[in-house]
Amino acid sequence: MVFDQFKEANIEVFAISGDPREKAEAEAQEEGWRFAVGYGLTLDQMRKLGLYISEPRSPQETDRPFPEPGLFVINRDGKVQIVDISNAPFARPDLAGLLKGLKFIQDKEYPIRGTLE
């Protein structure tokens, strides 16, 4: 599993959801995730993270507005190294490719990009 490779590379993985605790924990169990999963992300927190927020398409999907996928890589200095935000659930990063890039960042002390103002 690719998450074991993240651990071997000394990279901590966790997820956070807008779902309530019970639903987030059920999803984690169903998916077999072995990393920390937070829950209860508020609309204000979603907005502060710059996430796209969607209304459910049906009651079967969920019963509240929810964030579309977002990935944030925080480096050893506590700074945002990588941000990947999507407005649809189908555009998620390839985790094997991400891991390869993170190892490159570690090995080469690659700087944070996209900082020109």
N, C-alpha and C positions, 0 to 999 in steps of 0.2 A: 504494500500500500504506500502511496506517495507520501502520506503524512508521517510514516515512520522515517522516511528519508529527510523530511524537514527536521524531525527531532535529532537525527544523526548529524545534521548540519548545524545543530544548536540554534534552530529557529523555532520560536514558540508560535503555535497556531491557536487561534480561538475565533469563535463566531459570536455575533450578537443578532438578535431577532426582535422585531416589533411584536411578536406573538407573546401571549401570556406564558408563564412558566410551564404549565402543564403541556401546552402545545409544543413549545420549543424543546422540552425534554423528550416528548414522544417522537418528534422529528429526528432528534439526535440519536435516539435509540433505534429507530427504524432504519436510519442510514448507516448505523454502526460507527458513528463518530466517537473517537477516543480523545477528544480535546474539549476544553472548556467551552460551554455555550451559554451566553448571556441571553437575557430576555427582557421584554417590556420597554424597548426603545420607544421613546415618546415622539410625537410628530415634531416637536421643537428640536429634539436631539437629531432626528433624521435630517431636518433642514440645516442645522448647524454643521452637519457632516457633508452637506451638499448632495445628499442622495435624492434621486428621483422618487416620488411618492405616488403610488397608484391606488385607485379605488378597487375593491374586489369586483370581479366580473360576475360572481354568483355567490350565494351563501356557502356553497361547498368549498370555494377557494379560501375564504376567511370571512370574518365578520367585522373587519376594521380596515382602514387605510394601512398600507404596508410599504416598506422601502423596496425598491428594486436593488439588484446586487451592487455592492460596493466592496472594494478591496483596498486596504490601507496597510502599507508596510512601514513600520516604525523602526528606525535604526537604533544602534546601541546608544546613541546620544539623545534618544527620545525625540528625534525629528522625523518628519514624514519623508521617507525615501521614495515611495511609489504610491500613486493613487490610480485606481481603475474603477470608474463609475459607469454603470450601464443604465439605460432606461428600459431595458427588457430582460427577462430572465434567460434569454437564449444567448446572450453575449457575455459569457463568463470567461475569465482567464484560464488558459491551460496551465494546470498546476505543475506539471512536469517542466514545462518551459519556464514558468515563474521560478521554480526551484533552481534551475540551471542559471538563470539570471542573478538570483540572490547569492548563489555561490560565487559567481563572478564578482559581484559587488564586494563580498567579503574578502576574496583573494586579492583583488586589485585595489581595494579601498576606493572604489568607484564613487565619484561625488554625486550629490543630489542634482538632478537635471531639471530644466524648465524654470530656472530661477531668475532669468533676465526680465527686468521690469521696464 
